[in-house]
């Protein structure tokens, strides 16, 4: 039995986007580039901030991963951070999605455990 994740596709309207190899499909959050402070980061600025999104689908990984015990480090539903230069933006049935390699990700945002005071 394999621990390998089965590829999952994203159904966007009438079509399904199934990522290949180590690619993932991400739905960007904050797509209008408005920050909590109210600052709008214009497109084409010199240093765009990292962006955030939700993983919608993951590919099966690379063929050698299984042999060395490596699994896909993200799964659908993970909240991830990625640089503005990551991957390729595609439009599937009028929905804008990012397809990138898992190696392009900067990290996964997780809830921090409550801090205990000493």
C-alpha angles and dihedrals in degrees: 000000000000129000088208116127114241113237112261124203130214116229109213108180107305099348134067122217112208114187118223130222113338094347126121134196117228132189107213119234119211090025093171088061092236113150126210089255089061093251113140113211106215119225112259096030113153098247110025113195121244112276131223133221148154120258108239101176140003132206122232094262127241120317095244094051094080092053092057097038098254118147131188105280094214134049136192111292096032116134106228139184120219136171119258088246094058121123130318128305114228132181117222116182091337094311118118112223135174118227112193143149115268087239089066091066120103095202151305119270111226133176111267116234114251112272116240118213119229 
